[in-house]
Amino acid sequence: MAGDAGFYAPLEYSAWLPWAGLGLLLLIAAWLSYIFLSTRQRKEPLPAAPAGPSSDPSSLKRDYLRRIDAVAADAAAGRLTSRGSHQELSLLIRSFVRDIAGIDAPRMTLAELHEQGIPAAARAVGSFYPAEFGTEPRDSEPRNSEPRNSELRGTEPCDPQPCDTEPCDAVALAAETAREVVRTWN
């Protein structure tokens, strides 16, 4: 066998190749550890729940009555539209219920408010709905001097500058409804 060159041993690997493989395995293990640890839920204490009913309801009532007066004044001055005023009053009533009774009223539907056993607040918020969610006329439309609600007939609208097309007394009536809820809260 003259053409037989003989047996060749396998080539040896370089000395750095096992170290590179081990480094790659460590890098993958570190990456997986980071992913696992960074996505775990922390065992931090939850934020404290609201303290429940206020310890001083009279000061809370005064504060909310002041806020309601501010909304009514802004509407009369033309800084708030009728819709915006009703939305603010609704939010104030809902926030008042949350602050005084610990009920999360700002996130509730009207039906849920009725179910909570707070009928005065639910009726007030429900009475704000037509103005709050109704259509608001465009600026180009003429101002209507007659109130749309039958219960408001016989009242005079405010001067033409501020209150959209609804008379200012609609906002004043809504503000009085909100005040009554705050004043009569037990």
Disulfide bonds with the S-S distance in Angstrom:
Cys163-Cys168 2.18
